[in-house]
Amino acid sequence: MLSVLIVCREINDLLARTVKSVEPLQPQILIDVSVDQNKALGDRKNRLINYASYEWVLVLDTDEVVSKELLHEVREVVSKNSSEFQGYQIPYQNYIFGKPARYGGERYSRVQLFRKKHGAFSPLPIHEYPIVDGKIGKLKGVIHHYSYVSLLQVLRKFTKYAWQMAGEKQKAHEQVTLKKLFLYGPHMVWARAIKDEGWRDGWQGVVLALCFGYMETLMYWLLIIRKLVPPAMKQS
């Protein structure tokens, strides 16, 4: 059997869509709902892993939907106790404003399915990732990932990410330079839109590249602000 773990901020239609996509597997579903931004996502997911009742866990976000092909593969994995792998990479099909993304760094795989006793998440506030002790296999079915719904939603998300990543860089005592303030953002746009051919995804790919450049630039300006703001004011 399988435990499905979901961390989210609220109960809404997006969560219902994610849950519905895994219902054919008849899994145990564990949901962590919290609006506390001070809790690292990695820590919250590790807490759910501890409560999982079954050997295999599949970790999802509320903007993710499991494809029918992936359902079949996951069912095969969890039904075979003799699997040589302790975890599996799952390919992502991202969508930019409703359009499938195929370029610009948007095609990748992540380990989202693993044995409970062999996996744990890095304790990061965002962009946490699972660390699996053992051999990793690959599945073919995709997770449909609806991360970029609208321009306003993306800008809000990237602004939050920039603030959180600035905090991580402050903890690491990273120094701000003029190069980081003025060149890293444009380089990010070039890398995603030109080098990784994001322009092939049409105006959606170009706009997404510009948004990533915005986040990269904002992150370093916010790092300056975080260094200037007294700790007591940040916590208030």
N, C-alpha and C positions, 0 to 999 in steps of 0.2 A: 504493500500500500504506500500511499504518498501523502506528505504534508505540504500544503501550499501556504507560503508566508507572505503577507502583504502589510507594508507600513504606509500609512496615509495620514492626512490631516483631518479628514471629515468623511462621513458616510454620504455618498452622492451617487449620481448615475454612472460616473466613470468607474467607481469601485464595483458597482453592480455589473457593468459590462465585463470587467476583468474576471470577476467571480464566475459569471455565466460561461465564459470561454473555457473554464477548466471543469465545469460540472460533469461532463461525460466521464471523467476519471474517478468521480465519487471520492475526492480526497478529504482529508481533514483540512479545514481552512482556519488559519489563525491570523487575526487582524489586529494590528497595533494602531490605534487612533490617538493622535496627540497633536496639539497646536503649539507645543513648547518648542521653539526654535533653538533652544540651548541643548537639546538632546541630539547627539550625533546619530545619523541614520544607521551607521555601522553598529553602534551599541544597541539600538532598538531591534535591528534584525538579529543580532546575536541572542538577544533576550528571547525572541520568538523561536529560534533554533532550540533553545533549552526546553521549551514547552512542546516541541514537536513529538508526536507519538510514534512516528514511523521512521524507517531507516533512511528513506530518500526524502529530500526537501527540494521544492521548487520555489524560488523567490521571485516575486513579481512586484511591479509598481502599478499604480492605478491608471497609467497611460499606456499599459501594455495588454495585448490580447494574444492568446495562444492560438496558433493556426491549427487546422484539422490534421495536417500532416505531422505536426509536432506532437499533438495529442496521441497519435498512434505510436510514435517513437517513444514517448515517455512511458506509455503503457507497457511497451515491450521491455524497456529498461527495468522498471520497478518490479516486473513479474519474474525477472530472471535474477535469482540470488547469486548466480555464478559470474556476474559481470566482472571483467578484469579492470574496469575503470572505477575510480572513486568520485569522478565528476565529469560533466559534459559541457562543452561549449555549445551555445545556441546562437545561430545567426539572427541578426536583427534586420527587419525591414522598416526603416524610418520613413516618416511622412512629413513633408514641409507644406504647411497650409493645405493639406489634403492630397498632395501629389507625392507619389513614391519617390524617394531620394535614392539615387544610384551613384552619385559622385560626391566630391567635396569632403571626403573623410566620413561619410555617413553609412558606409557599408562595413560592418564589423561583427564579431562574435564575442559573447561573454559567457563565463561560467555561471549559470543560474540554477543548474540541477546538480546536486551532489549528495553524497552520503552524510547524514547528520554527524557522525562521529569523526569525519575526516575534513570538515569544512567550517570556516568561521569568516566573518567579515572584518575588514580593516576598520578600526574605530575612527572613521573620518566623518565630519559633519555633512559633506556632500561628496559625490563621486566615489563612494565607498566601493570596495570590490572584494569578492570572496577569495580567501586563501585556502587552497585544497591540498591536503597532504596525500599525494598519490598520483596515479596515472590519470590523465585527462583525455576523454574521447570527444568526438564531434558528432553532432546531429545535423540533419539537413532541413528539417522543418523550422519555420521562422517564428519569431515573436514580432507581431505587428506593433510598432512603437509610434504612438501619436504624441510626440513631445512638442512639436511646433504647430500649435493650433491656429494662432493668429499673430500678427505683428505685435500687438499690444501685450499679449500673453508672453511672447518670447522676450520682449524688452523687460517686462516685470521680472521674469524668471532670471534673466541674465544679470539684472541689477542686483538681485538677491545673491546670486552666485558670486558676483564680483566682490560684494561686501564680505561674504564668508571666506572666499579664497584670500582676500586681503588679510583677514584675521589669521589664517594659517601661515601666510608669509611673515606676518608680524611675529608669530610664535617662533618661527625659524630664524628670526633676526635678519631677514633679507633686506638689503639696501636698495633704495630707489635711485635710479640714474636717469639722465635726460634721454638716453637711448630707450630705456624701458617706457618712459612717459610718452615719447613721441614716435617711436619707430616700431615697437612691438605690435601695436594695434594694426597699422597698415600692413605689416608683414603677415599677420594672421589672415587678413583679408586676401592678400596675394596668394598665400599658401592654399587656402580653401577654394578660392574662386578660380585661380589660374593653375597653380601647380597640381592640385588634386582635381582639377576640371569641374569644379562646382557649377560653372557657367552652363554645363551641359544639362543641368536640371532646370534651365530656364531662369526667369526672373526670380523664382522662388529660391534657387540656389545662390544667386548673387545677393539677394537680400539677407539670406541666412549668413553668408560670409561677412557681410557688413555688420551684422549683429554680433558675430563672434569678435570682430575687430573692436566694436564698441565695448564688449565685456572685458577684453584684454586691456584696453586703454584705461577704462574706468577702475579696474582692479588696482592699478598702480597709483592712481590719484587717490583712491580710497585708502590705500596703504599709508600715504602721507597724512591723511586726515586721522587715521587710527593712531598714528604715532604722536599726533598733536593733542588728541582728546584724552583727558585724564581717565583712568580706568573706572572710576566711580560713575562718570557720566555715561560710559558705554553700557554699564549694567542697568542703568535706570531706564 
